[in-house]
């Protein structure tokens, strides 16, 4: 290859020829060249076929819309312009003066030839058929025709260009409307002549200043139309407010005046950018297209361009605004999509077509370097490898067609332009989509590098120069500054790097690390890639220090002017070293290690050890017995000194980071500063808000990168323990490295861990351990194996507790756990608890709380309760005399009935059980005595209860040490004798039927006390003998209760016989009175009811005698009957039958009078009779009230008591005389004397 061959020499086309990358709808000066140079790519051919196939078909009446989509540089604007000349004639008003515009037929012929050259005869035929369809094309850029600020801005733009296409003044729709009306009436030409005469200038110039020519316009209008007018334009302003329907009608009216079948085509550039996210504009476009279709019967077509395809536009708006835009998709049913590949093909054919020597040179380069292409141009990153290259990359055809560019550059540049446009990096609106094309940018780069030798490459960064003039100064200010400020040597690489970084700044997911930046600035083959990447890194370091770029991890970002200001402010934020270490601690503990726990175990045991974290001696979180200490480059001591410092640290593992890791320490500081800065500026608004949001995203990326960087640094760090560096097998994973290193630390720190290395207990196993240890040897299956495993570690626990006891210390369970958790043990908690359960079950230790022994049923529950273990004490039980323990067990069995499983095996527990049993017996005897104090023999419990209380009041330790004793007060034999001879017999009597016999018998005797008072002395003596038996203190012995029962039965019988005899005598007395009563005349003469009452009184007395229990009551009832006989007789006398009384004088018994007939009595007679009756009744009532009460006639006369004692006949005579006197006096009074 000749070294003299330059890039300018290898192309067919002269690369110095100007390429206008801007396709303007209004610019037709170079139309012929544009048509000749237009490249019918395969994609464009396919799109044209699809469109023309529908457009040419007269039966295709379902749509009138075409949506052309494609991003920057895809050629959509160029295609739209070519279509306008293919599909229809260009209105004369749209053609610039002096321009010789190719006709429609000429343009179609050129395109047919291109299709024919491409072998696409179908497209050639479609183009020919299309030429036969008459049409008018109206091409315009909507942004240049629309007047913003109106709700009808889109419709107004259509009206304007349609007016302009007809020669009217579309810039002022009221003027255009006036022109249209004049034209429709054949007056426009005359108006123009009249205006020119009046104004002295042609109407074409005057209408642009219509506001200043109102009077002249009125005169010209009047002269042309023959009528008087005033302020005609104001009238149009008031009256002309067109709707979309009005516009469509106007178009249809125009078509009706054209030749048959002519169509009108609106070709609108950059509609997508113009509409943006506006719902109203999108709906207006839909309505305009629909109305034009329906009102013109499909003769009007609307063809638009947009960066986004219609599916994306509809989907985004439907999702974000909740509206249905699917109708517009139906209206724009033809979608023509232009891809990046199509743009590449255009560039290759228009600019990069090689001449013969160029083909040879490119071929030779490919042969020499095609094996390197993947390595040279494959991007690193998260899914970004080769994503900018198409599937032709690396092939001979692609390389030779693209050289001196590389396949990826075209797609990446389009992505860059799209991102920069979205970020508003360009001057003016929509700059990225129309004012610089990929074609012109590539052309510009070729011109800049035309003198480069063949074999070199044009780097991606060189494309920046083609668009530099359109970028806002606030964006590329730093590049311009670098050109002025940086030294020339640094500039050589710094400027390409800054340009490349600016281009990819807004490319989503592009990772601008050193490797990828090397691809972007690579200027040829044969570069020393490691050396180039090293120089790139050095240059980037310079740029970072001077705030040209910002680094997040290994990714660099270009800083705009505003971003550079924020970057400086962030770097000036004050933070403390502690905050940097804290941030590192959060990354290590939260993201890299996750859980600071490591497993250790050489046998079956896999114990988990938690460790704490310190960084440069600053604790991170809670401290633990084991520590992971990270030493950072912030400690500037040499590595050897850092290793020596670890000597003697038996519980600390050091991770000493390499001093070369200082970069990530700076990143940690930057992340902390950024975080603090964002917090301080959380409420900032305006342009800074966007930068702060970007910084917030950068911080997230920075945090992610730091996790990776810190993990890598820890993998490469020196792992040091106790003054020595450990050789690690694991080096790929930080958790694996720490786990391996911790094995060494734990093994050397916890030397007694081997005692439990074969144990695998959990808290669920503790009840089983307790039961196994408590079971007799061989009683439970597997107990021997449990004992074998636990014997050694349990013995160690026992020795520790015993040692504490010898020092008069009683350890708590918490003390035991802490002792075996620390070095040299490090036992798992469950294993320590298992040892305690084992010792407890084997009765080798005692567990107490507040001096009270914890029962076996509660041991596991207490041991696993963190709130309990602090107060639980581990005691070594005392050893007692076996003979004495046996005697105690015999006593407990004999006295309390406690034997076997009911009596604890532990001596102290047994003593407590005996004490509790004795206390319970005391309470039982006391309750028995209190409930039966009425019985004399219960007093026999006093002395046994006194002895029982004395022993029960003693402590459990006294029972173990002193009882049974020979002391008279607490001799065990006496207690047993008391129980056998006194307590149990008395309890038997009082808890059985005998108590009922005694209680009921004594109650009966007490209840019949009055009967016994009236009984004979013999019966009273018999009663006294029964009571004497009940009061016998030894009643509970020798069946004395049965004797009491027998004698009581006899006494009941004898007393019953006495009561029955008294009842018989009383009944006889009542019968005698009855007989006497019924024999008296008083009884026979009394009324029936009085006789019944008297007999009923005697019946009640007889019934009372029958039911009476007491002799006194029986006698009293009989006496009362005898005493009441006179009263009964008097009552009977009072109730004798009386004769009818005589009527008083003057009163006649009306019942004996002959009644007069009622009809014959007068009213006065009736009143007289009534008065008589009332008087008679009143007199009778008075007579009854005046009748005397009956006089008592039958009495008893009490004998006189002349003297207390009659001794002589004289005394008798005196008594009889007195008695006779009383009797005669009663007789004289008319009374009867009842003897």
HUPE-V255266 format. One record per backbone hydrogen bond with DSSP energy under -1.0 kcal/mol. CO is the residue of the C=O (numbers start at 1). NH is the residue of the N-H. E is the energy in kcal/mol with one decimal. If there is no record, write none. Layout:
co=<CO/CO>
nh=<NH/NH>
e=<E/E>
This chain:
co=<5/6/7/10/14/19/28/30/31/32/33/39/41/42/43/44/45/46/47/48/49/50/51/52/57/59/64/65/66/67/68/69/71/75/76/77/78/79/80/81/82/83/84/89/91/92/96/99/103/104/105/106/107/108/109/110/111/112/113/114/115/116/119/120/121/122/123/124/125/126/127/129/130/134/135/136/138/140/141/141/142/150/152/153/154/155/156/157/158/159/160/161/162/163/164/168/169/172/173/174/175/176/177/178/179/180/181/182/183/187/188/189/190/191/192/193/194/195/196/202/202/203/206/207/209/210/213/214/215/216/217/218/219/220/221/222/231/232/233/234/235/236/239/243/244/245/246/247/248/249/250/251/252/255/259/263/264/265/266/267/268/269/270/271/272/275/278/279/280/281/282/283/284/285/286/287/288/289/290/291/293/299/301/302/303/304/305/305/306/309/310/311/312/313/314/315/316/317/318/326/327/328/331/331/334/336/339/340/341/342/343/344/345/346/347/347/353/355/356/357/358/359/360/361/362/363/364/365/366/369/372/373/381/384/386/390/392/395/396/397/398/399/402/404/406/408/409/410/411/412/413/414/415/416/417/418/419/420/421/425/430/431/437/438/439/440/441/442/443/444/445/447/449/450/452/453/455/459/460/461/464/467/468/470/472/472/474/476/477/478/479/480/481/482/487/488/490/491/493/494/495/496/497/498/499/500/504/507/511/512/513/514/515/516/517/520/523/527/528/529/530/531/532/533/534/535/536/537/538/539/540/541/542/543/543/544/548/550/552/555/557/560/561/562/563/564/565/566/567/568/570/576/577/578/579/580/581/582/583/584/585/586/587/587/588/593/595/596/598/600/607/609/612/613/614/615/618/626/627/628/629/630/631/632/638/639/640/641/643/644/646/648/651/653/654/655/656/658/659/661/662/663/664/665/666/667/668/669/670/671/672/673/674/675/676/677/681/686/687/688/689/690/691/692/693/694/695/696/697/698/699/700/701/702/703/704/705/706/707/708/709/710/711/712/718/719/720/721/724/733/734/735/736/737/738/739/741/742/743/744/745/746/750/752/753/756/757/762/763/765/766/767/768/769/770/771/776/780/782/783/784/785/786/787/790/791/792/793/794/795/796/797/798/799/800/801/802/804/805/811/812/813/814/815/816/817/818/820/822/822/824/828/829/830/831/832/833/834/835/836/837/838/839/840/846/847/848/849/852/855/858/859/860/862/865/865/868/869/872/873/875/881/882/883/884/885/886/887/888/889/890/891/892/892/899/900/906/907/908/909/910/911/912/913/914/915/916/917/918/919/920/921/922/923/924/925/926/927/932/935/936/937/938/939/941/942/943/944/945/946/947/948/949/951/955/956/957/958/958/971/972/973/974/975/976/977/978/978/979/982/983/984/985/986/987/989/989/993/994/995/996/997/998/999/1000/1001/1002/1003/1004/1006/1008/1009/1010/1016/1017/1018/1019/1020/1021/1022/1023/1024/1025/1026/1027/1029/1032/1034/1037/1039/1040/1041/1042/1043/1044/1045/1046/1047/1048/1049/1050/1051/1052/1053/1054/1055/1056/1057/1058/1059/1060/1061/1062/1063/1064/1065/1066/1067/1068/1069/1070/1071/1072/1073/1074/1077/1080/1081/1085/1087/1088/1089/1090/1091/1092/1093/1094/1095/1096/1097/1098/1099/1100/1101/1102/1103/1104/1110/1111/1112/1113/1114/1115/1116/1117/1118/1119/1120/1122/1124/1125/1126/1127/1128/1129/1130/1133/1135/1144/1149/1162/1163/1164/1165/1166/1167/1168/1169/1170/1171/1172/1173/1174/1175/1176/1177/1178/1179/1180/1181/1182/1193/1195/1208/1209/1210/1211/1212/1213/1214/1215/1216/1217/1218/1219/1220/1221/1222/1223/1224/1225/1226/1227/1232>
nh=<454/9/10/355/17/21/31/34/35/36/37/41/45/46/47/48/49/50/51/52/53/54/55/56/60/61/302/334/304/336/306/338/74/79/80/81/82/83/84/85/86/87/88/137/94/95/99/101/107/108/109/110/111/112/113/114/115/116/117/118/120/119/121/124/125/126/127/128/129/130/131/132/133/263/89/265/267/269/144/145/146/153/156/157/158/159/160/161/162/163/164/165/166/168/167/170/172/176/177/178/179/180/181/182/183/184/185/187/186/191/192/193/194/195/196/197/198/199/200/205/206/207/209/210/212/213/217/218/219/220/221/222/223/224/225/226/235/236/237/238/239/240/241/247/248/249/250/251/252/253/254/255/256/258/262/136/301/138/303/140/305/142/274/275/276/278/282/283/284/285/286/287/288/289/290/291/292/293/294/295/298/264/266/66/268/68/271/272/70/313/314/315/316/317/318/319/320/321/322/330/331/332/65/333/67/69/343/344/345/346/347/348/349/350/351/352/12/359/360/361/362/363/364/365/366/367/368/369/370/372/376/377/383/387/389/393/395/399/400/401/402/403/405/458/409/412/413/414/415/416/417/418/419/420/421/422/423/425/424/472/433/435/441/442/443/444/445/446/447/448/449/450/452/8/7/456/525/462/463/464/467/470/471/427/475/476/561/480/481/482/483/484/485/486/491/492/494/495/497/498/499/500/501/502/503/504/507/510/513/556/517/518/519/520/521/461/457/529/532/533/534/535/536/537/538/539/540/541/542/543/544/545/546/548/549/547/559/557/555/552/550/564/565/566/567/568/569/570/571/572/573/580/581/582/583/584/585/586/587/588/589/590/591/592/593/595/597/611/609/607/600/598/628/620/630/618/615/612/653/614/655/616/657/635/642/643/644/645/646/647/649/650/627/629/720/631/718/661/662/665/666/667/668/669/670/671/672/673/674/675/676/677/678/679/680/681/684/689/691/692/693/694/695/696/697/698/699/700/701/702/703/704/705/706/707/708/709/710/711/712/713/714/715/716/656/726/654/724/721/737/738/739/740/741/742/743/745/746/747/748/749/750/753/755/756/759/605/765/766/769/770/771/772/773/774/775/779/783/786/787/788/789/790/791/794/795/796/797/798/799/800/801/802/803/804/805/806/809/808/874/816/817/818/819/820/821/822/827/825/826/752/832/833/834/835/836/837/838/839/840/841/842/844/843/875/854/873/852/849/858/862/863/864/865/868/869/871/814/813/848/846/885/886/887/888/889/890/891/892/893/894/895/896/898/902/903/910/911/912/913/914/915/916/917/918/919/920/921/922/923/924/925/926/927/928/929/930/931/935/938/939/940/941/942/945/946/947/948/949/950/951/952/953/954/959/960/961/962/963/975/976/977/978/979/980/981/982/983/984/986/987/988/989/990/991/992/995/997/998/999/1000/1001/1002/1003/1004/1005/1006/1007/1008/1009/1012/1013/1014/1020/1021/1022/1023/1024/1025/1026/1027/1028/1029/1030/1031/1032/1035/1037/1040/1043/1044/1045/1046/1047/1048/1049/1050/1051/1052/1053/1054/1055/1056/1057/1058/1059/1060/1061/1062/1063/1064/1065/1066/1067/1068/1069/1070/1071/1072/1073/1074/1075/1076/1077/1078/1080/1084/1085/1137/1091/1092/1093/1094/1095/1096/1097/1098/1099/1100/1101/1102/1103/1104/1105/1106/1107/1108/1114/1115/1116/1117/1118/1119/1120/1121/1122/1123/1124/1125/1128/1129/1130/1131/1132/1133/1134/1136/1087/1147/1152/1166/1167/1168/1169/1170/1171/1172/1173/1174/1175/1176/1177/1178/1179/1180/1181/1182/1183/1184/1185/1186/1232/1234/1212/1213/1214/1215/1216/1217/1218/1219/1220/1221/1222/1223/1224/1225/1226/1227/1228/1229/1231/1230/1195>
e=<-2.8/-1.7/-1.6/-1.9/-2.0/-1.1/-1.2/-2.7/-2.7/-2.5/-2.9/-1.6/-2.8/-2.2/-2.2/-2.9/-2.4/-2.1/-2.4/-3.0/-2.1/-1.0/-3.0/-2.7/-1.5/-2.0/-2.8/-1.4/-2.7/-2.8/-2.2/-3.0/-2.1/-2.4/-2.3/-2.0/-2.4/-2.9/-1.9/-1.2/-1.7/-3.1/-1.1/-2.7/-1.9/-1.4/-1.8/-1.2/-2.3/-2.7/-2.3/-2.0/-2.2/-2.7/-2.1/-2.1/-2.4/-2.6/-2.8/-1.7/-2.9/-1.4/-1.1/-1.6/-2.3/-2.2/-2.5/-1.8/-2.5/-2.4/-1.4/-1.3/-2.0/-1.9/-2.8/-2.9/-2.8/-2.5/-1.1/-1.0/-1.8/-1.2/-3.1/-1.7/-1.7/-2.7/-2.6/-2.3/-2.1/-2.5/-2.7/-2.4/-1.1/-2.5/-1.4/-1.6/-1.4/-2.6/-2.1/-2.0/-2.6/-2.6/-2.4/-2.5/-2.7/-2.4/-1.4/-3.4/-1.5/-2.4/-2.4/-1.9/-2.7/-2.8/-2.2/-2.1/-2.5/-3.6/-1.8/-1.3/-2.1/-2.9/-1.5/-1.2/-1.7/-1.5/-2.7/-2.3/-2.3/-2.6/-2.8/-2.4/-2.6/-2.2/-2.2/-2.4/-1.8/-2.1/-2.3/-2.2/-2.5/-2.7/-1.0/-2.3/-2.5/-2.4/-2.3/-2.3/-2.5/-2.7/-2.1/-2.4/-2.1/-1.7/-1.6/-2.2/-2.4/-3.3/-3.3/-2.5/-1.4/-1.3/-1.7/-3.0/-2.3/-2.3/-1.6/-2.5/-2.5/-2.5/-2.1/-2.6/-3.0/-2.3/-2.3/-3.0/-2.4/-1.8/-2.8/-2.7/-2.5/-2.2/-3.1/-2.3/-3.2/-3.1/-1.5/-1.7/-1.7/-2.1/-2.8/-2.6/-2.6/-1.9/-2.7/-2.2/-2.4/-2.5/-1.2/-1.4/-1.7/-2.8/-1.1/-1.1/-3.0/-2.6/-1.2/-2.4/-2.2/-2.1/-2.5/-2.8/-2.3/-3.0/-2.7/-1.8/-2.8/-3.0/-2.2/-2.4/-2.8/-2.6/-2.5/-2.1/-2.4/-2.4/-1.8/-2.0/-2.3/-1.8/-2.7/-2.4/-1.6/-1.7/-1.2/-1.8/-2.2/-2.5/-2.7/-2.0/-1.9/-2.6/-2.2/-2.4/-1.9/-2.5/-2.3/-2.0/-2.3/-2.5/-2.7/-2.2/-2.4/-2.7/-2.2/-2.2/-1.9/-2.7/-1.7/-3.2/-1.2/-1.3/-2.1/-2.4/-2.2/-2.6/-2.1/-2.2/-2.2/-2.1/-1.6/-1.1/-1.7/-2.1/-2.4/-2.0/-1.1/-1.4/-1.7/-1.2/-1.7/-1.9/-1.2/-3.1/-1.4/-1.9/-2.5/-2.1/-2.5/-2.5/-2.0/-1.0/-3.3/-1.7/-2.3/-1.4/-2.8/-2.1/-1.9/-2.8/-2.7/-2.6/-2.8/-2.3/-2.2/-2.2/-1.5/-1.7/-2.1/-2.6/-2.6/-2.0/-1.1/-1.5/-1.5/-1.9/-2.6/-1.3/-3.0/-2.9/-2.1/-2.3/-2.6/-2.4/-2.4/-2.6/-2.8/-2.2/-1.8/-2.5/-2.8/-2.3/-1.7/-3.0/-1.1/-1.5/-2.1/-2.2/-1.9/-3.3/-2.7/-2.7/-1.6/-1.9/-2.7/-2.3/-2.0/-2.5/-2.2/-1.2/-1.7/-1.2/-2.3/-2.6/-2.1/-2.2/-2.6/-2.3/-1.8/-2.6/-2.9/-2.2/-1.9/-1.9/-3.0/-2.2/-2.8/-2.1/-3.1/-2.4/-2.9/-2.5/-3.1/-3.2/-2.9/-1.6/-2.4/-3.2/-2.8/-2.6/-2.9/-2.4/-2.7/-1.9/-1.9/-2.1/-2.3/-1.9/-1.3/-1.8/-2.1/-1.4/-2.2/-3.3/-2.9/-2.8/-2.3/-2.4/-1.0/-1.1/-2.0/-2.1/-2.3/-2.2/-2.7/-2.8/-2.3/-2.6/-2.9/-2.5/-2.3/-2.8/-2.7/-1.9/-2.1/-1.8/-1.6/-1.1/-1.1/-3.0/-2.5/-2.0/-2.5/-2.3/-2.0/-2.7/-2.5/-1.6/-2.2/-3.4/-2.7/-2.0/-3.1/-2.8/-1.8/-1.6/-2.9/-3.3/-2.0/-2.3/-2.6/-2.5/-1.9/-1.5/-2.9/-3.4/-2.9/-1.7/-3.3/-2.3/-2.9/-2.6/-2.3/-2.6/-2.7/-1.1/-1.8/-3.2/-2.3/-1.9/-2.2/-3.0/-1.4/-1.3/-1.8/-2.0/-3.1/-1.5/-1.0/-1.9/-2.5/-2.3/-2.7/-2.4/-1.6/-1.4/-2.7/-1.7/-1.8/-2.5/-2.3/-2.0/-2.3/-1.9/-2.9/-2.4/-1.8/-1.9/-2.7/-2.8/-2.0/-2.4/-3.0/-2.6/-2.1/-2.2/-2.4/-2.9/-2.1/-3.3/-2.1/-2.8/-2.5/-2.4/-2.2/-1.1/-1.4/-3.1/-2.2/-1.5/-3.6/-1.8/-2.5/-2.1/-2.0/-1.9/-2.6/-2.5/-2.5/-2.6/-3.0/-1.8/-3.1/-1.7/-3.4/-3.2/-2.9/-2.0/-2.4/-1.8/-2.5/-2.7/-1.8/-1.5/-1.6/-1.6/-1.5/-1.5/-2.3/-1.9/-2.9/-2.3/-2.3/-2.4/-2.5/-2.3/-2.3/-2.8/-3.0/-2.1/-3.0/-3.6/-1.2/-2.1/-1.8/-1.4/-2.8/-2.6/-2.7/-2.4/-2.6/-2.9/-2.8/-2.2/-2.8/-2.7/-2.1/-2.0/-2.6/-2.4/-2.1/-2.8/-2.9/-2.4/-2.2/-2.9/-2.8/-2.2/-1.6/-1.0/-1.6/-1.9/-2.4/-1.5/-2.6/-2.1/-2.2/-2.6/-2.7/-1.9/-1.6/-2.5/-2.0/-1.4/-2.0/-1.8/-2.5/-3.8/-1.3/-1.9/-2.3/-3.0/-3.4/-2.3/-2.6/-3.7/-2.2/-2.7/-2.5/-2.7/-3.1/-2.4/-2.4/-3.0/-1.9/-1.0/-1.1/-2.0/-2.6/-2.9/-2.8/-2.4/-2.6/-1.9/-2.1/-2.3/-2.3/-2.3/-1.7/-1.3/-2.2/-1.5/-1.1/-2.1/-2.3/-2.1/-2.0/-2.0/-1.8/-1.6/-2.1/-1.9/-1.6/-1.8/-1.9/-1.4/-1.8/-2.2/-1.7/-1.4/-2.4/-2.0/-2.3/-2.7/-2.0/-1.7/-1.8/-2.3/-2.3/-1.9/-2.4/-2.4/-2.0/-2.1/-1.8/-2.2/-2.3/-2.0/-2.1/-1.9/-2.1/-2.0/-2.0/-2.4/-2.1/-1.9/-2.0/-2.2/-2.3/-2.2/-2.1/-2.3/-2.5/-2.7/-2.2/-1.2/-1.5/-3.2/-1.3/-2.0/-2.6/-2.0/-2.1/-2.4/-2.6/-1.8/-1.5/-2.5/-2.4/-1.6/-2.2/-2.4/-2.2/-2.0/-1.9/-1.7/-1.3/-1.8/-2.8/-2.4/-2.0/-2.0/-2.5/-2.4/-1.8/-1.9/-2.8/-1.7/-1.1/-2.1/-2.3/-2.7/-2.3/-2.2/-2.8/-2.4/-1.7/-2.4/-1.9/-1.5/-2.1/-1.9/-1.8/-2.3/-2.0/-2.2/-2.0/-2.4/-2.2/-2.1/-2.5/-2.2/-1.7/-2.3/-2.3/-1.9/-1.9/-2.3/-2.1/-1.9/-1.5/-7.6/-4.0/-1.8/-3.2/-2.9/-2.1/-3.1/-3.0/-2.1/-2.6/-3.3/-2.4/-1.9/-2.1/-2.8/-2.0/-1.7/-2.2/-2.6/-1.3/-2.1/-2.1/-3.9>
